[in-house]
């Protein structure tokens, strides 16, 4: 293990590590422990305090404190896993500080994403799974597959063109509600409700909800409540989109002489 690491270099790197973890969806307790373990491995008494919007890194003798401003980002658990992997290697002495620094910079620059065909197929299969609990017809199950895909695509495309938070989730919910109601009103589908509940699964903020409970259980109340509120607003946006989409579909069929759901 290198002893030539300066305090400024270490604090700067720890700040970058913490920011990557927070913006990628790691809970605050993981961020704090990872940063402090890196500091101990470099023979410095590092203290870290993480919140959902800011990260404070410094030494316990308070000679220097580094503030990093953080904004909630997209969930990227692969980056969390990669940061955990390289930090553990550094703690065990398997890599040097310079190697850790290069690895962190590489992870920070990396754009980790799946190709479009894989994401589309994944959204379809996620949308199908809940239908098995409803004892749905094979036809409704197939419809849920495609409705989930269209809802997911609507959410992604909306997020690329609309910068207002939470609107993209509402657009996805709107498409799901409209298509499911349309299929039932036209007589092609059996249960719009089952199709909606199932096809919404790719849009549901499951990781955010899980992490909010983990934060609260760890007594990181502020971060937990903020994550929970964010998840509730996303869920509310999805629900509002579904209501608007279903109502619009009913209105269109009413004008065309169709019956209500």
ChimeraX commands (.cxc) that place a marker at each C-alpha (Angstrom):
marker #1 position 0.00,0.00,0.00 radius 0.5
marker #1 position 1.32,3.39,-0.96 radius 0.5
marker #1 position 2.20,5.92,1.73 radius 0.5
marker #1 position 2.74,8.81,-0.70 radius 0.5
marker #1 position -0.96,9.62,-0.96 radius 0.5
marker #1 position -1.65,13.22,0.06 radius 0.5
marker #1 position -4.66,14.20,2.10 radius 0.5
marker #1 position -6.00,16.44,-0.67 radius 0.5
marker #1 position -5.75,13.66,-3.28 radius 0.5
marker #1 position -7.51,11.19,-1.03 radius 0.5
marker #1 position -10.34,13.53,-0.05 radius 0.5
marker #1 position -10.87,14.53,-3.69 radius 0.5
marker #1 position -11.05,10.89,-4.79 radius 0.5
marker #1 position -13.36,9.97,-1.91 radius 0.5
marker #1 position -15.67,12.79,-2.92 radius 0.5
marker #1 position -15.80,11.47,-6.47 radius 0.5
marker #1 position -16.46,7.92,-5.26 radius 0.5
marker #1 position -19.28,9.11,-3.01 radius 0.5
marker #1 position -20.86,11.18,-5.77 radius 0.5
marker #1 position -20.85,8.24,-8.21 radius 0.5
marker #1 position -22.44,5.99,-5.61 radius 0.5
marker #1 position -25.14,8.49,-4.62 radius 0.5
marker #1 position -26.13,9.44,-8.16 radius 0.5
marker #1 position -26.21,5.76,-9.15 radius 0.5
marker #1 position -28.71,4.84,-6.45 radius 0.5
marker #1 position -26.60,3.62,-3.52 radius 0.5
marker #1 position -27.96,4.17,-0.02 radius 0.5
marker #1 position -26.17,6.74,2.16 radius 0.5
marker #1 position -24.86,4.15,4.64 radius 0.5
marker #1 position -23.07,2.34,1.80 radius 0.5
marker #1 position -21.57,5.63,0.57 radius 0.5
marker #1 position -20.25,6.58,4.01 radius 0.5
marker #1 position -18.78,3.15,4.77 radius 0.5
marker #1 position -17.11,2.84,1.35 radius 0.5
marker #1 position -15.47,6.27,1.63 radius 0.5
marker #1 position -14.29,5.63,5.19 radius 0.5
marker #1 position -12.84,2.21,4.32 radius 0.5
marker #1 position -10.88,3.77,1.46 radius 0.5
marker #1 position -9.54,6.38,3.88 radius 0.5
marker #1 position -8.48,3.76,6.43 radius 0.5
marker #1 position -6.74,1.72,3.73 radius 0.5
marker #1 position -4.78,4.84,2.74 radius 0.5
marker #1 position -3.82,5.39,6.43 radius 0.5
marker #1 position -5.99,8.49,6.92 radius 0.5
marker #1 position -8.77,9.00,9.43 radius 0.5
marker #1 position -11.46,9.99,6.95 radius 0.5
marker #1 position -14.96,11.01,8.03 radius 0.5
marker #1 position -17.89,11.08,5.62 radius 0.5
marker #1 position -21.44,12.33,5.96 radius 0.5
marker #1 position -23.79,11.72,3.02 radius 0.5
marker #1 position -27.24,13.15,2.39 radius 0.5
marker #1 position -29.41,12.82,-0.67 radius 0.5
marker #1 position -28.25,16.20,-2.02 radius 0.5
marker #1 position -24.75,16.67,-0.61 radius 0.5
marker #1 position -21.64,14.78,0.45 radius 0.5
marker #1 position -19.17,15.97,3.10 radius 0.5
marker #1 position -15.73,14.35,3.21 radius 0.5
marker #1 position -12.92,15.34,5.53 radius 0.5
marker #1 position -10.50,14.20,8.19 radius 0.5
marker #1 position -11.52,13.79,11.79 radius 0.5
marker #1 position -8.96,16.39,12.84 radius 0.5
marker #1 position -11.02,18.85,10.74 radius 0.5
marker #1 position -8.00,20.16,8.87 radius 0.5
marker #1 position -9.96,20.07,5.61 radius 0.5
marker #1 position -13.54,19.34,4.56 radius 0.5
marker #1 position -14.65,18.72,0.99 radius 0.5
marker #1 position -18.25,19.43,-0.07 radius 0.5
marker #1 position -19.73,17.72,-3.11 radius 0.5
marker #1 position -23.14,18.79,-4.41 radius 0.5
marker #1 position -25.23,15.85,-5.58 radius 0.5
marker #1 position -28.42,15.58,-7.59 radius 0.5
marker #1 position -30.59,12.50,-7.87 radius 0.5
marker #1 position -29.65,10.66,-11.06 radius 0.5
marker #1 position -30.78,7.61,-12.96 radius 0.5
marker #1 position -30.44,4.28,-11.18 radius 0.5
marker #1 position -27.28,2.50,-12.29 radius 0.5
marker #1 position -26.58,-0.36,-9.92 radius 0.5
marker #1 position -23.83,-1.67,-12.18 radius 0.5
marker #1 position -21.75,1.41,-11.37 radius 0.5
marker #1 position -22.43,0.84,-7.68 radius 0.5
marker #1 position -21.19,-2.73,-8.03 radius 0.5
marker #1 position -18.06,-1.68,-9.94 radius 0.5
marker #1 position -17.16,1.00,-7.39 radius 0.5
marker #1 position -17.65,-1.51,-4.58 radius 0.5
marker #1 position -15.42,-4.01,-6.37 radius 0.5
marker #1 position -12.47,-1.65,-6.95 radius 0.5
marker #1 position -12.74,-0.16,-3.45 radius 0.5
marker #1 position -12.59,-3.63,-1.89 radius 0.5
marker #1 position -9.52,-4.44,-3.97 radius 0.5
marker #1 position -7.86,-1.27,-2.68 radius 0.5
marker #1 position -8.76,-2.05,0.92 radius 0.5
marker #1 position -7.28,-5.55,0.56 radius 0.5
marker #1 position -4.09,-4.10,-0.93 radius 0.5
marker #1 position -4.62,-5.73,-4.31 radius 0.5
marker #1 position -4.35,-2.43,-6.20 radius 0.5
marker #1 position -2.52,0.83,-5.53 radius 0.5
marker #1 position -4.03,4.26,-4.97 radius 0.5
marker #1 position -3.15,5.35,-8.50 radius 0.5
marker #1 position -4.81,2.25,-9.90 radius 0.5
marker #1 position -7.89,2.96,-7.80 radius 0.5
marker #1 position -7.95,6.54,-9.06 radius 0.5
marker #1 position -7.74,5.43,-12.70 radius 0.5
marker #1 position -10.46,2.82,-12.16 radius 0.5
marker #1 position -12.80,5.36,-10.55 radius 0.5
marker #1 position -12.22,7.86,-13.37 radius 0.5
marker #1 position -12.96,5.13,-15.92 radius 0.5
marker #1 position -16.19,4.15,-14.16 radius 0.5
marker #1 position -17.21,7.80,-13.90 radius 0.5
marker #1 position -16.77,8.33,-17.66 radius 0.5
marker #1 position -18.39,5.03,-18.62 radius 0.5
marker #1 position -21.88,5.09,-20.04 radius 0.5
marker #1 position -23.41,1.83,-18.86 radius 0.5
marker #1 position -26.52,0.94,-20.78 radius 0.5
marker #1 position -28.20,-1.94,-22.59 radius 0.5
marker #1 position -29.03,-1.98,-26.26 radius 0.5
marker #1 position -32.56,-1.07,-27.35 radius 0.5
marker #1 position -33.73,-4.56,-28.39 radius 0.5
marker #1 position -32.75,-5.95,-24.99 radius 0.5
marker #1 position -34.48,-3.12,-23.11 radius 0.5
marker #1 position -37.65,-3.49,-25.17 radius 0.5
marker #1 position -37.84,-7.26,-24.72 radius 0.5
marker #1 position -37.07,-6.85,-21.00 radius 0.5
marker #1 position -39.89,-4.33,-20.59 radius 0.5
marker #1 position -42.27,-6.75,-22.31 radius 0.5
marker #1 position -41.38,-9.70,-20.08 radius 0.5
marker #1 position -41.58,-7.56,-16.92 radius 0.5
marker #1 position -45.07,-6.52,-18.03 radius 0.5
marker #1 position -46.16,-10.13,-18.50 radius 0.5
marker #1 position -45.11,-11.50,-15.10 radius 0.5
marker #1 position -47.91,-9.98,-12.92 radius 0.5
marker #1 position -50.56,-11.28,-15.34 radius 0.5
marker #1 position -49.76,-14.79,-14.17 radius 0.5
marker #1 position -51.09,-13.87,-10.70 radius 0.5
marker #1 position -54.37,-12.63,-12.15 radius 0.5
marker #1 position -55.13,-15.91,-13.97 radius 0.5
marker #1 position -55.53,-13.83,-17.09 radius 0.5
marker #1 position -56.37,-15.12,-20.54 radius 0.5
marker #1 position -53.52,-15.82,-22.93 radius 0.5
marker #1 position -54.79,-13.00,-25.11 radius 0.5
marker #1 position -54.65,-10.44,-22.28 radius 0.5
marker #1 position -51.22,-11.72,-21.37 radius 0.5
marker #1 position -50.01,-11.07,-24.91 radius 0.5
marker #1 position -51.60,-7.62,-24.91 radius 0.5
marker #1 position -49.85,-6.76,-21.63 radius 0.5
marker #1 position -46.52,-7.65,-23.24 radius 0.5
marker #1 position -46.96,-5.08,-26.01 radius 0.5
marker #1 position -48.72,-2.45,-23.87 radius 0.5
marker #1 position -45.81,-2.55,-21.42 radius 0.5
marker #1 position -43.35,-2.04,-24.28 radius 0.5
marker #1 position -45.28,0.94,-25.67 radius 0.5
marker #1 position -45.63,2.46,-22.22 radius 0.5
marker #1 position -41.91,2.06,-21.55 radius 0.5
marker #1 position -40.97,3.59,-24.93 radius 0.5
marker #1 position -43.32,6.52,-24.33 radius 0.5
marker #1 position -41.68,7.20,-20.97 radius 0.5
marker #1 position -38.14,7.02,-22.38 radius 0.5
marker #1 position -38.91,9.21,-25.40 radius 0.5
marker #1 position -40.73,11.75,-23.24 radius 0.5
marker #1 position -37.77,11.98,-20.85 radius 0.5
marker #1 position -35.52,12.85,-23.80 radius 0.5
marker #1 position -37.69,15.76,-24.94 radius 0.5
marker #1 position -39.37,16.96,-21.73 radius 0.5
marker #1 position -37.08,18.20,-18.98 radius 0.5
marker #1 position -39.83,18.75,-16.40 radius 0.5
marker #1 position -39.43,16.11,-13.67 radius 0.5
marker #1 position -42.00,13.31,-13.36 radius 0.5
marker #1 position -43.77,14.12,-16.65 radius 0.5
marker #1 position -42.12,11.22,-18.47 radius 0.5
marker #1 position -43.58,8.69,-16.02 radius 0.5
marker #1 position -47.01,10.23,-16.54 radius 0.5
marker #1 position -46.66,9.89,-20.31 radius 0.5
marker #1 position -45.87,6.20,-19.92 radius 0.5
marker #1 position -48.90,5.74,-17.67 radius 0.5
marker #1 position -51.08,7.61,-20.18 radius 0.5
marker #1 position -50.12,5.26,-23.03 radius 0.5
marker #1 position -50.68,2.17,-20.87 radius 0.5
marker #1 position -54.10,3.37,-19.68 radius 0.5
marker #1 position -55.23,4.44,-23.13 radius 0.5
marker #1 position -54.19,1.21,-24.88 radius 0.5
marker #1 position -55.61,-1.10,-22.20 radius 0.5
marker #1 position -58.95,0.72,-22.14 radius 0.5
marker #1 position -59.04,0.78,-25.93 radius 0.5
marker #1 position -58.53,-2.97,-26.15 radius 0.5
marker #1 position -61.32,-3.72,-23.69 radius 0.5
marker #1 position -63.77,-1.22,-25.16 radius 0.5
marker #1 position -63.18,-2.62,-28.63 radius 0.5
marker #1 position -63.86,-6.13,-27.35 radius 0.5
marker #1 position -60.36,-7.38,-28.05 radius 0.5
marker #1 position -59.30,-7.62,-24.38 radius 0.5
marker #1 position -61.03,-9.05,-21.32 radius 0.5
marker #1 position -59.76,-6.93,-18.39 radius 0.5
marker #1 position -58.31,-3.45,-18.80 radius 0.5
marker #1 position -57.54,-3.30,-15.08 radius 0.5
marker #1 position -55.37,-6.40,-15.14 radius 0.5
marker #1 position -53.55,-5.24,-18.26 radius 0.5
marker #1 position -52.89,-1.81,-16.74 radius 0.5
marker #1 position -51.55,-3.14,-13.43 radius 0.5
marker #1 position -49.29,-5.60,-15.25 radius 0.5
marker #1 position -48.04,-3.27,-18.00 radius 0.5
marker #1 position -47.10,-0.55,-15.49 radius 0.5
marker #1 position -44.37,-2.70,-13.93 radius 0.5
marker #1 position -41.50,-1.29,-16.09 radius 0.5
marker #1 position -42.44,2.22,-14.91 radius 0.5
marker #1 position -42.80,1.52,-11.19 radius 0.5
marker #1 position -39.91,3.02,-9.10 radius 0.5
marker #1 position -39.21,-0.24,-7.28 radius 0.5
marker #1 position -35.54,0.47,-6.52 radius 0.5
marker #1 position -36.38,3.91,-5.11 radius 0.5
marker #1 position -39.06,2.47,-2.83 radius 0.5
marker #1 position -36.77,-0.33,-1.63 radius 0.5
marker #1 position -33.88,2.05,-0.94 radius 0.5
marker #1 position -36.15,4.47,0.93 radius 0.5
marker #1 position -37.15,1.69,3.35 radius 0.5
marker #1 position -33.51,0.62,3.74 radius 0.5
marker #1 position -32.54,4.21,4.56 radius 0.5
marker #1 position -35.29,4.55,7.16 radius 0.5
marker #1 position -34.41,1.19,8.74 radius 0.5
marker #1 position -30.77,2.34,8.95 radius 0.5
marker #1 position -32.09,5.49,10.69 radius 0.5
marker #1 position -31.04,7.75,7.85 radius 0.5
marker #1 position -34.45,9.34,8.15 radius 0.5
marker #1 position -33.94,12.45,6.02 radius 0.5
marker #1 position -32.53,10.57,3.02 radius 0.5
marker #1 position -35.15,7.84,3.41 radius 0.5
marker #1 position -38.05,10.29,3.48 radius 0.5
marker #1 position -36.69,12.22,0.48 radius 0.5
marker #1 position -36.35,9.02,-1.55 radius 0.5
marker #1 position -39.83,7.92,-0.48 radius 0.5
marker #1 position -41.38,11.26,-1.46 radius 0.5
marker #1 position -39.64,11.10,-4.84 radius 0.5
marker #1 position -40.99,7.56,-5.41 radius 0.5
marker #1 position -44.51,8.60,-4.34 radius 0.5
marker #1 position -44.50,11.54,-6.77 radius 0.5
marker #1 position -43.39,9.24,-9.60 radius 0.5
marker #1 position -46.13,6.75,-8.69 radius 0.5
marker #1 position -48.66,9.60,-8.55 radius 0.5
marker #1 position -47.57,10.81,-12.00 radius 0.5
marker #1 position -48.00,7.30,-13.40 radius 0.5
marker #1 position -51.45,7.02,-11.81 radius 0.5
marker #1 position -52.54,10.40,-13.16 radius 0.5
marker #1 position -51.38,9.38,-16.64 radius 0.5
marker #1 position -53.39,6.15,-16.43 radius 0.5
marker #1 position -56.56,8.01,-15.35 radius 0.5
marker #1 position -56.21,10.57,-18.16 radius 0.5
marker #1 position -55.47,7.88,-20.76 radius 0.5
marker #1 position -58.39,5.68,-19.68 radius 0.5
marker #1 position -60.79,8.63,-19.58 radius 0.5
marker #1 position -59.72,9.79,-23.03 radius 0.5
marker #1 position -60.25,6.32,-24.44 radius 0.5
marker #1 position -63.75,6.19,-22.93 radius 0.5
marker #1 position -64.58,9.62,-24.37 radius 0.5
marker #1 position -63.44,8.60,-27.84 radius 0.5
marker #1 position -65.53,5.43,-27.74 radius 0.5
marker #1 position -68.48,7.41,-26.37 radius 0.5
marker #1 position -68.33,9.69,-29.41 radius 0.5
marker #1 position -68.14,6.63,-31.65 radius 0.5
marker #1 position -71.09,4.99,-29.94 radius 0.5
marker #1 position -69.15,2.50,-27.83 radius 0.5
marker #1 position -70.10,1.45,-24.32 radius 0.5
marker #1 position -68.32,2.24,-21.03 radius 0.5
marker #1 position -65.77,-0.02,-19.38 radius 0.5
marker link #1:1,2 radius 0.2
marker link #1:2,3 radius 0.2
marker link #1:3,4 radius 0.2
marker link #1:4,5 radius 0.2
marker link #1:5,6 radius 0.2
marker link #1:6,7 radius 0.2
marker link #1:7,8 radius 0.2
marker link #1:8,9 radius 0.2
marker link #1:9,10 radius 0.2
marker link #1:10,11 radius 0.2
marker link #1:11,12 radius 0.2
marker link #1:12,13 radius 0.2
marker link #1:13,14 radius 0.2
marker link #1:14,15 radius 0.2
marker link #1:15,16 radius 0.2
marker link #1:16,17 radius 0.2
marker link #1:17,18 radius 0.2
marker link #1:18,19 radius 0.2
marker link #1:19,20 radius 0.2
marker link #1:20,21 radius 0.2
marker link #1:21,22 radius 0.2
marker link #1:22,23 radius 0.2
marker link #1:23,24 radius 0.2
marker link #1:24,25 radius 0.2
marker link #1:25,26 radius 0.2
marker link #1:26,27 radius 0.2
marker link #1:27,28 radius 0.2
marker link #1:28,29 radius 0.2
marker link #1:29,30 radius 0.2
marker link #1:30,31 radius 0.2
marker link #1:31,32 radius 0.2
marker link #1:32,33 radius 0.2
marker link #1:33,34 radius 0.2
marker link #1:34,35 radius 0.2
marker link #1:35,36 radius 0.2
marker link #1:36,37 radius 0.2
marker link #1:37,38 radius 0.2
marker link #1:38,39 radius 0.2
marker link #1:39,40 radius 0.2
marker link #1:40,41 radius 0.2
marker link #1:41,42 radius 0.2
marker link #1:42,43 radius 0.2
marker link #1:43,44 radius 0.2
marker link #1:44,45 radius 0.2
marker link #1:45,46 radius 0.2
marker link #1:46,47 radius 0.2
marker link #1:47,48 radius 0.2
marker link #1:48,49 radius 0.2
marker link #1:49,50 radius 0.2
marker link #1:50,51 radius 0.2
marker link #1:51,52 radius 0.2
marker link #1:52,53 radius 0.2
marker link #1:53,54 radius 0.2
marker link #1:54,55 radius 0.2
marker link #1:55,56 radius 0.2
marker link #1:56,57 radius 0.2
marker link #1:57,58 radius 0.2
marker link #1:58,59 radius 0.2
marker link #1:59,60 radius 0.2
marker link #1:60,61 radius 0.2
marker link #1:61,62 radius 0.2
marker link #1:62,63 radius 0.2
marker link #1:63,64 radius 0.2
marker link #1:64,65 radius 0.2
marker link #1:65,66 radius 0.2
marker link #1:66,67 radius 0.2
marker link #1:67,68 radius 0.2
marker link #1:68,69 radius 0.2
marker link #1:69,70 radius 0.2
marker link #1:70,71 radius 0.2
marker link #1:71,72 radius 0.2
marker link #1:72,73 radius 0.2
marker link #1:73,74 radius 0.2
marker link #1:74,75 radius 0.2
marker link #1:75,76 radius 0.2
marker link #1:76,77 radius 0.2
marker link #1:77,78 radius 0.2
marker link #1:78,79 radius 0.2
marker link #1:79,80 radius 0.2
marker link #1:80,81 radius 0.2
marker link #1:81,82 radius 0.2
marker link #1:82,83 radius 0.2
marker link #1:83,84 radius 0.2
marker link #1:84,85 radius 0.2
marker link #1:85,86 radius 0.2
marker link #1:86,87 radius 0.2
marker link #1:87,88 radius 0.2
marker link #1:88,89 radius 0.2
marker link #1:89,90 radius 0.2
marker link #1:90,91 radius 0.2
marker link #1:91,92 radius 0.2
marker link #1:92,93 radius 0.2
marker link #1:93,94 radius 0.2
marker link #1:94,95 radius 0.2
marker link #1:95,96 radius 0.2
marker link #1:96,97 radius 0.2
marker link #1:97,98 radius 0.2
marker link #1:98,99 radius 0.2
marker link #1:99,100 radius 0.2
marker link #1:100,101 radius 0.2
marker link #1:101,102 radius 0.2
marker link #1:102,103 radius 0.2
marker link #1:103,104 radius 0.2
marker link #1:104,105 radius 0.2
marker link #1:105,106 radius 0.2
marker link #1:106,107 radius 0.2
marker link #1:107,108 radius 0.2
marker link #1:108,109 radius 0.2
marker link #1:109,110 radius 0.2
marker link #1:110,111 radius 0.2
marker link #1:111,112 radius 0.2
marker link #1:112,113 radius 0.2
marker link #1:113,114 radius 0.2
marker link #1:114,115 radius 0.2
marker link #1:115,116 radius 0.2
marker link #1:116,117 radius 0.2
marker link #1:117,118 radius 0.2
marker link #1:118,119 radius 0.2
marker link #1:119,120 radius 0.2
marker link #1:120,121 radius 0.2
marker link #1:121,122 radius 0.2
marker link #1:122,123 radius 0.2
marker link #1:123,124 radius 0.2
marker link #1:124,125 radius 0.2
marker link #1:125,126 radius 0.2
marker link #1:126,127 radius 0.2
marker link #1:127,128 radius 0.2
marker link #1:128,129 radius 0.2
marker link #1:129,130 radius 0.2
marker link #1:130,131 radius 0.2
marker link #1:131,132 radius 0.2
marker link #1:132,133 radius 0.2
marker link #1:133,134 radius 0.2
marker link #1:134,135 radius 0.2
marker link #1:135,136 radius 0.2
marker link #1:136,137 radius 0.2
marker link #1:137,138 radius 0.2
marker link #1:138,139 radius 0.2
marker link #1:139,140 radius 0.2
marker link #1:140,141 radius 0.2
marker link #1:141,142 radius 0.2
marker link #1:142,143 radius 0.2
marker link #1:143,144 radius 0.2
marker link #1:144,145 radius 0.2
marker link #1:145,146 radius 0.2
marker link #1:146,147 radius 0.2
marker link #1:147,148 radius 0.2
marker link #1:148,149 radius 0.2
marker link #1:149,150 radius 0.2
marker link #1:150,151 radius 0.2
marker link #1:151,152 radius 0.2
marker link #1:152,153 radius 0.2
marker link #1:153,154 radius 0.2
marker link #1:154,155 radius 0.2
marker link #1:155,156 radius 0.2
marker link #1:156,157 radius 0.2
marker link #1:157,158 radius 0.2
marker link #1:158,159 radius 0.2
marker link #1:159,160 radius 0.2
marker link #1:160,161 radius 0.2
marker link #1:161,162 radius 0.2
marker link #1:162,163 radius 0.2
marker link #1:163,164 radius 0.2
marker link #1:164,165 radius 0.2
marker link #1:165,166 radius 0.2
marker link #1:166,167 radius 0.2
marker link #1:167,168 radius 0.2
marker link #1:168,169 radius 0.2
marker link #1:169,170 radius 0.2
marker link #1:170,171 radius 0.2
marker link #1:171,172 radius 0.2
marker link #1:172,173 radius 0.2
marker link #1:173,174 radius 0.2
marker link #1:174,175 radius 0.2
marker link #1:175,176 radius 0.2
marker link #1:176,177 radius 0.2
marker link #1:177,178 radius 0.2
marker link #1:178,179 radius 0.2
marker link #1:179,180 radius 0.2
marker link #1:180,181 radius 0.2
marker link #1:181,182 radius 0.2
marker link #1:182,183 radius 0.2
marker link #1:183,184 radius 0.2
marker link #1:184,185 radius 0.2
marker link #1:185,186 radius 0.2
marker link #1:186,187 radius 0.2
marker link #1:187,188 radius 0.2
marker link #1:188,189 radius 0.2
marker link #1:189,190 radius 0.2
marker link #1:190,191 radius 0.2
marker link #1:191,192 radius 0.2
marker link #1:192,193 radius 0.2
marker link #1:193,194 radius 0.2
marker link #1:194,195 radius 0.2
marker link #1:195,196 radius 0.2
marker link #1:196,197 radius 0.2
marker link #1:197,198 radius 0.2
marker link #1:198,199 radius 0.2
marker link #1:199,200 radius 0.2
marker link #1:200,201 radius 0.2
marker link #1:201,202 radius 0.2
marker link #1:202,203 radius 0.2
marker link #1:203,204 radius 0.2
marker link #1:204,205 radius 0.2
marker link #1:205,206 radius 0.2
marker link #1:206,207 radius 0.2
marker link #1:207,208 radius 0.2
marker link #1:208,209 radius 0.2
marker link #1:209,210 radius 0.2
marker link #1:210,211 radius 0.2
marker link #1:211,212 radius 0.2
marker link #1:212,213 radius 0.2
marker link #1:213,214 radius 0.2
marker link #1:214,215 radius 0.2
marker link #1:215,216 radius 0.2
marker link #1:216,217 radius 0.2
marker link #1:217,218 radius 0.2
marker link #1:218,219 radius 0.2
marker link #1:219,220 radius 0.2
marker link #1:220,221 radius 0.2
marker link #1:221,222 radius 0.2
marker link #1:222,223 radius 0.2
marker link #1:223,224 radius 0.2
marker link #1:224,225 radius 0.2
marker link #1:225,226 radius 0.2
marker link #1:226,227 radius 0.2
marker link #1:227,228 radius 0.2
marker link #1:228,229 radius 0.2
marker link #1:229,230 radius 0.2
marker link #1:230,231 radius 0.2
marker link #1:231,232 radius 0.2
marker link #1:232,233 radius 0.2
marker link #1:233,234 radius 0.2
marker link #1:234,235 radius 0.2
marker link #1:235,236 radius 0.2
marker link #1:236,237 radius 0.2
marker link #1:237,238 radius 0.2
marker link #1:238,239 radius 0.2
marker link #1:239,240 radius 0.2
marker link #1:240,241 radius 0.2
marker link #1:241,242 radius 0.2
marker link #1:242,243 radius 0.2
marker link #1:243,244 radius 0.2
marker link #1:244,245 radius 0.2
marker link #1:245,246 radius 0.2
marker link #1:246,247 radius 0.2
marker link #1:247,248 radius 0.2
marker link #1:248,249 radius 0.2
marker link #1:249,250 radius 0.2
marker link #1:250,251 radius 0.2
marker link #1:251,252 radius 0.2
marker link #1:252,253 radius 0.2
marker link #1:253,254 radius 0.2
marker link #1:254,255 radius 0.2
marker link #1:255,256 radius 0.2
marker link #1:256,257 radius 0.2
marker link #1:257,258 radius 0.2
marker link #1:258,259 radius 0.2
marker link #1:259,260 radius 0.2
marker link #1:260,261 radius 0.2
view
